[in-house]
Amino acid sequence: MIKHINTLALAWAFAAVAIAASLFAGVGPGSADAGIVLIGLGGLIINNQVLTTLAQGFNAAFLRGFGSVAPSWQQVAMEISSSSDAENYGWMKDLPGMREWVGPRVYNNLEATTAQLKNKPWEHTIAVKRDHIEDDKLGIYANLFSIQGEIVARHPDDLVWGLLSNGFATKGFDGQYFFDTDHASFNRAKAEVSWSNTQGGSGKPWFLMDLSRSFMKPLIFQMRRKPQFVPRTDPKDPHVFDHAEFVFGADARYNAGFGFHQLALGSKQDLDATNYEAARVSLAAQFRPDGSPLGVQATHLIVGPSNEAKARAILEKERLANGEDNIWVGTAQLIVSPWLE
């Protein structure tokens, strides 16, 4: 009797979550999908109605975990919508400024070489043993699917933030390492010169960026298909027959890559006032082919937890140890990312 009561209570718990999932998806009493039957699992007979109810409950738990995440990748990456298996990014060294219109227009074209960012498929799948359903061992799964939702929602952060530390040895669209000493640029005299957006070093990395433009960021997040929750619960499915388990998974297609190196400087030198000043000067010392300033100004200092204290001393401490004013207070916003350790 106690066993039956526990089973029935668990069934109603999943039923309640399934109702929430139905409302979230726009399923109501008058909709075509309103025929879902929310029944108790007393007796534990596995049929399509029971499996549908479980799938709705697991989906709601997944959405709960997915919605609990506040992604941070948008701070350093611009989102590009993709409509193919890959996107080509023609490389433009720099756009010249406005010119007086004398004679015919001057056309500014992309470089002949193109860089391609391919979308990748991603998945995260949980298998639920048929015996666990029959034996009423479902309590742990609600939390498990919430954790799955959190993992899926946080994955773009894993990709985007992971690019930064790899940028010292990974090439960007111009064929150079993203953080390198000899990117092509220009000076005031309109001559092409090498420009460095790295300071070298061997310590924990820190980054100075211009994140003032919503349409132009140092990194790219390329979205082809957003994550979706997919159940595989047909009792006649060969996988169910062969493995005696039902499968619930999430899948998506996207990728992350390097964008505009002109907006970022990476350093592994000690984070102190001297190196911070040098980084600010380096970002600002970029010019268009016509000699006009590129207009890059440092807005954000990005560090891992081990560099947080040094960063706050530079940006927030009003007085230096010798009593002098700290001229760098408030000159950039601080971002502390656990992905940079």
Stockholm file with secondary structure:
# STOCKHOLM 1.0

chainA/1-341         MIKHINTLALAWAFAAVAIAASLFAGVGPGSADAGIVLIGLGGLIINNQVLTTLAQGFNAAFLRGFGSVAPSWQQVAMEISSSSDAENYGWMKDLPGMREWVGPRVYNNLEATTAQLKNKPWEHTIAVKRDHIEDDKLGIYANLFSIQGEIVARHPDDLVWGLLSNGFATKGFDGQYFFDTDHASFNRAKAEVSWSNTQGGSGKPWFLMDLSRSFMKPLIFQMRRKPQFVPRTDPKDPHVFDHAEFVFGADARYNAGFGFHQLALGSKQDLDATNYEAARVSLAAQFRPDGSPLGVQATHLIVGPSNEAKARAILEKERLANGEDNIWVGTAQLIVSPWLE
#=GR chainA/1-341 SS CHHHHHHHHHHHHHHHHHHHHHHHTTCCTTSTTTTCCCCCCTTCCCCHHHHHHHHHHHHHHHHHHHHTCCCCGGGTEEEEECCSSEEEEECCSCCCCCCCCCSSCCCCCCCSCEEEEECEEEEEEEEEEHHHHHTTCCHHHHHHHHHHHHHHHHHHHHHHHHHHHHTTSSBCTTSSBSSCSCEEEECTTSCEEEECCEEEESSSCEEEECCCCTTCCSEEEEEEEEEEEEEECCTTCHHHHHHSEEEEEEEEEEEEEECCGGGEEEEESCCSHHHHHHHHHHHHCCBCTTSCBCCCCCCEEEECGGGHHHHHHHHTCCBCTTSCBCTTTTSSEEEECGGGC
#=GC SS_cons         CHHHHHHHHHHHHHHHHHHHHHHHTTCCTTSTTTTCCCCCCTTCCCCHHHHHHHHHHHHHHHHHHHHTCCCCGGGTEEEEECCSSEEEEECCSCCCCCCCCCSSCCCCCCCSCEEEEECEEEEEEEEEEHHHHHTTCCHHHHHHHHHHHHHHHHHHHHHHHHHHHHTTSSBCTTSSBSSCSCEEEECTTSCEEEECCEEEESSSCEEEECCCCTTCCSEEEEEEEEEEEEEECCTTCHHHHHHSEEEEEEEEEEEEEECCGGGEEEEESCCSHHHHHHHHHHHHCCBCTTSCBCCCCCCEEEECGGGHHHHHHHHTCCBCTTSCBCTTTTSSEEEECGGGC
//
